[in-house]
Amino acid sequence: MTPIRVLMVEDDPDWIKAVTAYLNRESDLLVVGSATAADEAVRLAKTLAFDVVLMDIQLSDKEYEGIYAAMEIHAIHPAKIVMLTSVRDERAMTQSFTAGAIDYLEKSRFHELPQAIRKAHHHAAPMEALLKEFSRLKREEQLKDLTSAEREVFELIEDGYTQPQIEKKLFKAESTLKNQINKMLKKLGVKSSKEAVELVRKNGLVPKRGMEEEAKRDH
């Protein structure tokens, strides 16, 4: 079994040493590197192979320095980031989520770290689940004014169907479909179908529903 590779970013060398020893006792976990400062962590992210980052929120006594580092690392490396803190801070939790972290854990609960790392690696971390739910709710909010028929048309457009394909699939006349699309665009406040899809997706929305293969067959 290939272990989950962990990068630790923490400004307390003794904490790094203790937690590294604790994690390396787990057969499926391996700490492959550590950094005590944000710039060092960003440099490592460019060269080191790792799966999960344990990131201290406050580095070198700088408030939220770890969040800024997480943002930079997330842009470089598709690793999962678990934020660590000594004090529960709602604002820090929100900013961590925005920076790309998928979990948030208080250091006093270090015994939960192995499971938090596994969950992060296997896409089961709490923030990731929250992000999916947020995306679903945001999408529903943006589409709430559409009728069921307009929503059906929108979802086919989102899945890559062309207008002739939609006419064929829904057995609609060209004039009827054009009328529905125009009403849909007006409700969403955009001028084209492409803009409608971009508007809905830019806020972190639900991905395509898997109709692409069917669309290809209709070509």
CYANA upper distance limits for C-alpha pairs under 8 A (distance plus 0.5 A):
  1 MET  CA     28 ASP  CA      7.66
  2 THR  CA     28 ASP  CA      7.52
  3 PRO  CA     27 SER  CA      7.56
  3 PRO  CA     28 ASP  CA      4.78
  3 PRO  CA     29 LEU  CA      5.41
  3 PRO  CA     30 LEU  CA      6.49
  4 ILE  CA     28 ASP  CA      6.51
  4 ILE  CA     29 LEU  CA      5.33
  4 ILE  CA     30 LEU  CA      6.54
  4 ILE  CA     50 PHE  CA      8.17
  4 ILE  CA     51 ASP  CA      6.66
  4 ILE  CA     52 VAL  CA      7.88
  4 ILE  CA    118 ARG  CA      8.20
  4 ILE  CA    121 HIS  CA      7.96
  5 ARG  CA     29 LEU  CA      6.80
  5 ARG  CA     30 LEU  CA      5.56
  5 ARG  CA     31 VAL  CA      6.35
  5 ARG  CA     32 VAL  CA      6.44
  5 ARG  CA     49 ALA  CA      8.02
  5 ARG  CA     50 PHE  CA      5.23
  5 ARG  CA     51 ASP  CA      5.61
  5 ARG  CA     52 VAL  CA      6.92
  6 VAL  CA     29 LEU  CA      7.77
  6 VAL  CA     30 LEU  CA      6.44
  6 VAL  CA     31 VAL  CA      5.02
  6 VAL  CA     32 VAL  CA      6.23
  6 VAL  CA     33 GLY  CA      7.56
  6 VAL  CA     50 PHE  CA      6.20
  6 VAL  CA     51 ASP  CA      6.51
  6 VAL  CA     52 VAL  CA      5.45
  6 VAL  CA     53 VAL  CA      6.23
  6 VAL  CA     54 LEU  CA      7.73
  7 LEU  CA     31 VAL  CA      6.49
  7 LEU  CA     32 VAL  CA      6.46
  7 LEU  CA     33 GLY  CA      5.50
  7 LEU  CA     34 SER  CA      6.05
  7 LEU  CA     35 ALA  CA      8.49
  7 LEU  CA     50 PHE  CA      6.82
  7 LEU  CA     51 ASP  CA      8.28
  7 LEU  CA     52 VAL  CA      6.82
  7 LEU  CA     53 VAL  CA      5.25
  7 LEU  CA     54 LEU  CA      6.73
  8 MET  CA     16 ILE  CA      7.65
  8 MET  CA     31 VAL  CA      7.79
  8 MET  CA     33 GLY  CA      6.90
  8 MET  CA     34 SER  CA      5.03
  8 MET  CA     35 ALA  CA      6.84
  8 MET  CA     53 VAL  CA      6.38
  8 MET  CA     54 LEU  CA      5.34
  8 MET  CA     55 MET  CA      6.78
  9 VAL  CA     34 SER  CA      6.13
  9 VAL  CA     35 ALA  CA      5.27
  9 VAL  CA     36 THR  CA      6.20
  9 VAL  CA     37 ALA  CA      7.51
  9 VAL  CA     38 ALA  CA      8.11
  9 VAL  CA     41 ALA  CA      6.97
  9 VAL  CA     53 VAL  CA      7.91
  9 VAL  CA     54 LEU  CA      6.56
  9 VAL  CA     55 MET  CA      5.39
  9 VAL  CA     56 ASP  CA      6.53
 10 GLU  CA     15 TRP  CA      8.11
 10 GLU  CA     16 ILE  CA      7.08
 10 GLU  CA     34 SER  CA      8.12
 10 GLU  CA     35 ALA  CA      6.87
 10 GLU  CA     36 THR  CA      5.44
 10 GLU  CA     37 ALA  CA      7.60
 10 GLU  CA     55 MET  CA      7.07
 10 GLU  CA     56 ASP  CA      5.77
 10 GLU  CA     59 LEU  CA      7.17
 11 ASP  CA     35 ALA  CA      7.98
 11 ASP  CA     36 THR  CA      4.65
 11 ASP  CA     37 ALA  CA      6.71
 11 ASP  CA     56 ASP  CA      8.28
 11 ASP  CA     59 LEU  CA      6.12
 11 ASP  CA     60 SER  CA      6.60
 12 ASP  CA     16 ILE  CA      6.94
 12 ASP  CA     36 THR  CA      7.43
 13 PRO  CA     17 LYS  CA      6.67
 13 PRO  CA     36 THR  CA      7.67
 14 ASP  CA     18 ALA  CA      6.68
 15 TRP  CA     19 VAL  CA      6.49
 16 ILE  CA     20 THR  CA      6.29
 16 ILE  CA     34 SER  CA      7.96
 17 LYS  CA     21 ALA  CA      6.81
 18 ALA  CA     22 TYR  CA      6.78
 19 VAL  CA     23 LEU  CA      6.51
 19 VAL  CA    110 PHE  CA      8.43
 20 THR  CA     24 ASN  CA      6.47
 20 THR  CA     31 VAL  CA      6.64
 21 ALA  CA     25 ARG  CA      7.01
 22 TYR  CA     26 GLU  CA      8.16
 23 LEU  CA     29 LEU  CA      6.79
 23 LEU  CA     30 LEU  CA      7.37
 23 LEU  CA     31 VAL  CA      7.68
 23 LEU  CA    113 LEU  CA      8.45
 23 LEU  CA    114 PRO  CA      7.06
 24 ASN  CA     29 LEU  CA      6.44
 24 ASN  CA     30 LEU  CA      5.83
 24 ASN  CA     31 VAL  CA      7.06
 25 ARG  CA     29 LEU  CA      8.32
 26 GLU  CA     30 LEU  CA      8.29
 26 GLU  CA    114 PRO  CA      8.22
 29 LEU  CA    114 PRO  CA      8.16
 32 VAL  CA     50 PHE  CA      7.58
 33 GLY  CA     48 LEU  CA      8.29
 34 SER  CA     41 ALA  CA      8.00
 35 ALA  CA     40 GLU  CA      6.27
 35 ALA  CA     41 ALA  CA      5.75
 35 ALA  CA     44 LEU  CA      8.42
 36 THR  CA     40 GLU  CA      7.55
 36 THR  CA     41 ALA  CA      7.98
 36 THR  CA     59 LEU  CA      8.01
 37 ALA  CA     41 ALA  CA      6.78
 37 ALA  CA     59 LEU  CA      6.80
 37 ALA  CA     60 SER  CA      7.44
 38 ALA  CA     42 VAL  CA      6.77
 38 ALA  CA     59 LEU  CA      7.63
 38 ALA  CA     65 GLU  CA      7.51
 38 ALA  CA     66 GLY  CA      7.08
 38 ALA  CA     69 ALA  CA      5.82
 39 ASP  CA     43 ARG  CA      6.78
 39 ASP  CA     69 ALA  CA      7.98
 40 GLU  CA     44 LEU  CA      6.77
 41 ALA  CA     45 ALA  CA      6.69
 41 ALA  CA     69 ALA  CA      7.86
 41 ALA  CA     73 ILE  CA      8.31
 42 VAL  CA     46 LYS  CA      7.25
 42 VAL  CA     69 ALA  CA      7.24
 42 VAL  CA     72 GLU  CA      7.26
 42 VAL  CA     73 ILE  CA      6.28
 43 ARG  CA     47 THR  CA      7.63
 44 LEU  CA     48 LEU  CA      5.98
 45 ALA  CA     49 ALA  CA      8.26
 45 ALA  CA     73 ILE  CA      6.62
 45 ALA  CA     76 ILE  CA      7.30
 45 ALA  CA     77 HIS  CA      6.99
 46 LYS  CA     76 ILE  CA      7.24
 46 LYS  CA     77 HIS  CA      8.02
 50 PHE  CA     79 ALA  CA      7.41
 51 ASP  CA     78 PRO  CA      8.46
 51 ASP  CA     79 ALA  CA      5.42
 51 ASP  CA     80 LYS  CA      6.91
 51 ASP  CA    121 HIS  CA      7.32
 52 VAL  CA     79 ALA  CA      5.79
 52 VAL  CA     80 LYS  CA      5.20
 52 VAL  CA     81 ILE  CA      6.23
 52 VAL  CA     82 VAL  CA      7.85
 52 VAL  CA    117 ILE  CA      7.19
 52 VAL  CA    120 ALA  CA      7.71
 52 VAL  CA    121 HIS  CA      7.02
 53 VAL  CA     79 ALA  CA      7.31
 53 VAL  CA     80 LYS  CA      6.68
 53 VAL  CA     81 ILE  CA      5.17
 53 VAL  CA     82 VAL  CA      6.50
 54 LEU  CA     81 ILE  CA      6.69
 54 LEU  CA     82 VAL  CA      5.52
 54 LEU  CA     83 MET  CA      6.50
 54 LEU  CA     84 LEU  CA      7.24
 55 MET  CA     66 GLY  CA      6.67
 55 MET  CA     70 ALA  CA      7.63
 55 MET  CA     81 ILE  CA      7.41
 55 MET  CA     82 VAL  CA      6.60
 55 MET  CA     83 MET  CA      5.30
 55 MET  CA     84 LEU  CA      6.20
 56 ASP  CA     66 GLY  CA      6.09
 56 ASP  CA     83 MET  CA      6.38
 56 ASP  CA     84 LEU  CA      5.11
 56 ASP  CA     85 THR  CA      6.47
 57 ILE  CA     63 GLU  CA      7.86
 57 ILE  CA     64 TYR  CA      5.69
 57 ILE  CA     65 GLU  CA      6.67
 57 ILE  CA     66 GLY  CA      4.61
 57 ILE  CA     67 ILE  CA      6.27
 57 ILE  CA     83 MET  CA      6.77
 57 ILE  CA     84 LEU  CA      6.43
 57 ILE  CA     85 THR  CA      6.24
 57 ILE  CA     92 ALA  CA      8.41
 58 GLN  CA     62 LYS  CA      6.13
 58 GLN  CA     63 GLU  CA      5.65
 58 GLN  CA     64 TYR  CA      5.68
 58 GLN  CA     65 GLU  CA      6.00
 58 GLN  CA     66 GLY  CA      6.10
 58 GLN  CA     85 THR  CA      7.82
 59 LEU  CA     63 GLU  CA      7.78
 59 LEU  CA     64 TYR  CA      8.01
 59 LEU  CA     65 GLU  CA      6.06
 59 LEU  CA     66 GLY  CA      6.42
 64 TYR  CA     68 TYR  CA      7.30
 64 TYR  CA     92 ALA  CA      7.67
 65 GLU  CA     69 ALA  CA      6.85
 66 GLY  CA     70 ALA  CA      6.48
 67 ILE  CA     71 MET  CA      6.75
 67 ILE  CA     95 GLN  CA      7.63
 67 ILE  CA     96 SER  CA      6.29
 67 ILE  CA     99 ALA  CA      6.87
 68 TYR  CA     72 GLU  CA      6.98
 68 TYR  CA     99 ALA  CA      7.83
 69 ALA  CA     73 ILE  CA      6.63
 70 ALA  CA     74 HIS  CA      6.38
 70 ALA  CA     81 ILE  CA      7.66
 70 ALA  CA     96 SER  CA      8.47
 70 ALA  CA     99 ALA  CA      6.82
 70 ALA  CA    100 GLY  CA      7.61
 70 ALA  CA    101 ALA  CA      7.69
 71 MET  CA     75 ALA  CA      6.91
 71 MET  CA     99 ALA  CA      5.25
 71 MET  CA    100 GLY  CA      6.88
 72 GLU  CA     76 ILE  CA      7.03
 73 ILE  CA     77 HIS  CA      6.30
 74 HIS  CA     78 PRO  CA      6.54
 74 HIS  CA     79 ALA  CA      7.38
 74 HIS  CA     81 ILE  CA      8.38
 74 HIS  CA     99 ALA  CA      8.21
 74 HIS  CA    100 GLY  CA      6.87
 80 LYS  CA    101 ALA  CA      7.31
 80 LYS  CA    102 ILE  CA      7.20
 80 LYS  CA    120 ALA  CA      6.47
 80 LYS  CA    121 HIS  CA      6.89
 81 ILE  CA    100 GLY  CA      7.68
 81 ILE  CA    101 ALA  CA      5.17
 81 ILE  CA    102 ILE  CA      6.48
 81 ILE  CA    103 ASP  CA      7.46
 81 ILE  CA    120 ALA  CA      8.04
 82 VAL  CA    101 ALA  CA      6.31
 82 VAL  CA    102 ILE  CA      6.60
 82 VAL  CA    103 ASP  CA      5.26
 82 VAL  CA    104 TYR  CA      6.14
 82 VAL  CA    105 LEU  CA      7.74
 82 VAL  CA    116 ALA  CA      8.26
 82 VAL  CA    117 ILE  CA      8.02
 82 VAL  CA    120 ALA  CA      7.92
 83 MET  CA     96 SER  CA      7.49
 83 MET  CA    101 ALA  CA      7.08
 83 MET  CA    103 ASP  CA      6.70
 83 MET  CA    104 TYR  CA      5.15
 83 MET  CA    105 LEU  CA      6.69
 84 LEU  CA    104 TYR  CA      6.47
 84 LEU  CA    105 LEU  CA      5.55
 84 LEU  CA    106 GLU  CA      6.12
 84 LEU  CA    107 LYS  CA      6.46
 85 THR  CA    104 TYR  CA      8.27
 85 THR  CA    105 LEU  CA      6.98
 85 THR  CA    106 GLU  CA      5.40
 85 THR  CA    107 LYS  CA      6.19
 86 SER  CA    106 GLU  CA      6.14
 86 SER  CA    107 LYS  CA      5.96
 86 SER  CA    108 SER  CA      7.57
 87 VAL  CA    106 GLU  CA      7.24
 88 ARG  CA    106 GLU  CA      7.32
 89 ASP  CA     93 MET  CA      6.75
 90 GLU  CA     94 THR  CA      6.86
 91 ARG  CA     95 GLN  CA      6.72
 92 ALA  CA     96 SER  CA      6.40
 93 MET  CA     97 PHE  CA      6.79
 93 MET  CA    104 TYR  CA      7.26
 94 THR  CA     98 THR  CA      6.86
 95 GLN  CA     99 ALA  CA      6.60
 96 SER  CA    100 GLY  CA      7.04
 96 SER  CA    101 ALA  CA      5.94
 96 SER  CA    104 TYR  CA      8.23
 97 PHE  CA    101 ALA  CA      5.58
 97 PHE  CA    102 ILE  CA      6.87
 97 PHE  CA    103 ASP  CA      8.30
 97 PHE  CA    127 MET  CA      7.43
101 ALA  CA    127 MET  CA      7.97
102 ILE  CA    120 ALA  CA      7.39
102 ILE  CA    125 ALA  CA      6.56
102 ILE  CA    126 PRO  CA      7.30
102 ILE  CA    127 MET  CA      4.93
102 ILE  CA    128 GLU  CA      5.62
103 ASP  CA    116 ALA  CA      8.13
103 ASP  CA    120 ALA  CA      7.72
103 ASP  CA    125 ALA  CA      6.37
103 ASP  CA    126 PRO  CA      6.48
103 ASP  CA    127 MET  CA      5.67
103 ASP  CA    128 GLU  CA      7.97
104 TYR  CA    127 MET  CA      8.34
105 LEU  CA    109 ARG  CA      7.57
106 GLU  CA    110 PHE  CA      7.90
109 ARG  CA    113 LEU  CA      7.91
112 GLU  CA    116 ALA  CA      6.63
113 LEU  CA    117 ILE  CA      6.53
114 PRO  CA    118 ARG  CA      6.84
115 GLN  CA    119 LYS  CA      6.59
116 ALA  CA    120 ALA  CA      6.57
116 ALA  CA    125 ALA  CA      7.54
117 ILE  CA    121 HIS  CA      6.61
118 ARG  CA    122 HIS  CA      6.60
119 LYS  CA    123 HIS  CA      6.56
119 LYS  CA    124 ALA  CA      5.17
119 LYS  CA    125 ALA  CA      5.50
120 ALA  CA    124 ALA  CA      6.34
120 ALA  CA    125 ALA  CA      5.32
123 HIS  CA    128 GLU  CA      7.42
124 ALA  CA    128 GLU  CA      7.28
124 ALA  CA    129 ALA  CA      7.35
125 ALA  CA    129 ALA  CA      6.99
126 PRO  CA    130 LEU  CA      6.64
127 MET  CA    131 LEU  CA      6.48
128 GLU  CA    132 LYS  CA      6.86
129 ALA  CA    133 GLU  CA      6.86
130 LEU  CA    134 PHE  CA      6.51
131 LEU  CA    135 SER  CA      6.52
132 LYS  CA    136 ARG  CA      6.73
132 LYS  CA    206 VAL  CA      7.97
133 GLU  CA    137 LEU  CA      6.70
134 PHE  CA    138 LYS  CA      6.49
135 SER  CA    139 ARG  CA      6.59
135 SER  CA    203 ASN  CA      7.89
135 SER  CA    204 GLY  CA      6.01
135 SER  CA    205 LEU  CA      5.18
135 SER  CA    206 VAL  CA      6.47
136 ARG  CA    140 GLU  CA      6.72
136 ARG  CA    205 LEU  CA      7.00
136 ARG  CA    206 VAL  CA      6.53
137 LEU  CA    141 GLU  CA      6.64
138 LYS  CA    142 GLN  CA      6.84
138 LYS  CA    203 ASN  CA      7.93
138 LYS  CA    205 LEU  CA      7.60
139 ARG  CA    143 LEU  CA      6.72
139 ARG  CA    200 VAL  CA      6.86
139 ARG  CA    205 LEU  CA      6.43
139 ARG  CA    206 VAL  CA      7.66
140 GLU  CA    144 LYS  CA      6.17
142 GLN  CA    188 LEU  CA      7.98
142 GLN  CA    200 VAL  CA      7.28
143 LEU  CA    151 ARG  CA      7.71
143 LEU  CA    188 LEU  CA      8.27
145 ASP  CA    187 LYS  CA      7.39
146 LEU  CA    150 GLU  CA      6.11
146 LEU  CA    151 ARG  CA      6.21
146 LEU  CA    184 MET  CA      7.02
146 LEU  CA    187 LYS  CA      7.73
147 THR  CA    151 ARG  CA      6.56
148 SER  CA    152 GLU  CA      6.64
149 ALA  CA    153 VAL  CA      6.91
149 ALA  CA    180 GLN  CA      8.38
150 GLU  CA    154 PHE  CA      6.63
150 GLU  CA    180 GLN  CA      6.49
150 GLU  CA    181 ILE  CA      7.55
150 GLU  CA    183 LYS  CA      8.48
150 GLU  CA    184 MET  CA      6.56
151 ARG  CA    155 GLU  CA      6.59
152 GLU  CA    156 LEU  CA      6.91
153 VAL  CA    157 ILE  CA      6.81
153 VAL  CA    166 ILE  CA      7.77
153 VAL  CA    180 GLN  CA      8.40
153 VAL  CA    181 ILE  CA      7.89
154 PHE  CA    158 GLU  CA      6.57
154 PHE  CA    181 ILE  CA      8.35
154 PHE  CA    184 MET  CA      8.22
154 PHE  CA    197 VAL  CA      8.48
155 GLU  CA    159 ASP  CA      6.65
156 LEU  CA    160 GLY  CA      6.99
156 LEU  CA    161 TYR  CA      5.98
156 LEU  CA    166 ILE  CA      7.51
156 LEU  CA    211 MET  CA      8.50
157 ILE  CA    161 TYR  CA      5.57
157 ILE  CA    162 THR  CA      7.29
157 ILE  CA    163 GLN  CA      8.48
157 ILE  CA    193 SER  CA      7.67
157 ILE  CA    197 VAL  CA      8.27
158 GLU  CA    197 VAL  CA      6.37
158 GLU  CA    208 LYS  CA      7.20
159 ASP  CA    208 LYS  CA      6.06
159 ASP  CA    209 ARG  CA      7.37
159 ASP  CA    210 GLY  CA      7.87
159 ASP  CA    211 MET  CA      6.49
159 ASP  CA    212 GLU  CA      6.45
159 ASP  CA    215 ALA  CA      8.40
160 GLY  CA    212 GLU  CA      7.06
160 GLY  CA    215 ALA  CA      7.48
161 TYR  CA    165 GLN  CA      6.38
161 TYR  CA    166 ILE  CA      6.76
161 TYR  CA    212 GLU  CA      8.46
161 TYR  CA    215 ALA  CA      6.36
162 THR  CA    166 ILE  CA      6.75
163 GLN  CA    167 GLU  CA      6.70
164 PRO  CA    168 LYS  CA      6.74
164 PRO  CA    174 GLU  CA      8.48
165 GLN  CA    169 LYS  CA      6.53
165 GLN  CA    215 ALA  CA      8.16
165 GLN  CA    218 ASP  CA      7.27
165 GLN  CA    219 HIS  CA      8.27
166 ILE  CA    170 LEU  CA      6.38
166 ILE  CA    171 PHE  CA      8.36
166 ILE  CA    172 LYS  CA      8.23
167 GLU  CA    171 PHE  CA      5.92
167 GLU  CA    172 LYS  CA      5.24
167 GLU  CA    173 ALA  CA      6.83
167 GLU  CA    174 GLU  CA      7.08
167 GLU  CA    177 LEU  CA      7.40
168 LYS  CA    172 LYS  CA      7.37
172 LYS  CA    176 THR  CA      6.83
172 LYS  CA    177 LEU  CA      6.65
173 ALA  CA    177 LEU  CA      6.76
174 GLU  CA    178 LYS  CA      6.63
175 SER  CA    179 ASN  CA      6.69
176 THR  CA    180 GLN  CA      6.86
177 LEU  CA    181 ILE  CA      6.63
178 LYS  CA    182 ASN  CA      6.61
179 ASN  CA    183 LYS  CA      6.79
180 GLN  CA    184 MET  CA      6.61
181 ILE  CA    185 LEU  CA      6.63
181 ILE  CA    193 SER  CA      8.27
182 ASN  CA    186 LYS  CA      6.69
183 LYS  CA    187 LYS  CA      6.77
184 MET  CA    188 LEU  CA      6.84
185 LEU  CA    189 GLY  CA      6.46
185 LEU  CA    190 VAL  CA      5.82
185 LEU  CA    191 LYS  CA      6.63
185 LEU  CA    192 SER  CA      7.16
185 LEU  CA    193 SER  CA      7.49
185 LEU  CA    196 ALA  CA      7.15
186 LYS  CA    190 VAL  CA      6.83
186 LYS  CA    191 LYS  CA      8.00
188 LEU  CA    196 ALA  CA      7.17
190 VAL  CA    195 GLU  CA      6.55
190 VAL  CA    196 ALA  CA      6.50
191 LYS  CA    195 GLU  CA      7.25
191 LYS  CA    196 ALA  CA      8.26
192 SER  CA    196 ALA  CA      6.84
193 SER  CA    197 VAL  CA      6.88
194 LYS  CA    198 GLU  CA      6.72
195 GLU  CA    199 LEU  CA      6.44
196 ALA  CA    200 VAL  CA      6.93
197 VAL  CA    201 ARG  CA      6.60
198 GLU  CA    202 LYS  CA      6.30
199 LEU  CA    203 ASN  CA      7.98
200 VAL  CA    204 GLY  CA      8.47
200 VAL  CA    205 LEU  CA      6.95
201 ARG  CA    205 LEU  CA      5.19
201 ARG  CA    206 VAL  CA      7.85
201 ARG  CA    207 PRO  CA      8.47
211 MET  CA    215 ALA  CA      6.75
212 GLU  CA    216 LYS  CA      6.73
213 GLU  CA    217 ARG  CA      6.87
214 GLU  CA    218 ASP  CA      6.97
215 ALA  CA    219 HIS  CA      7.30
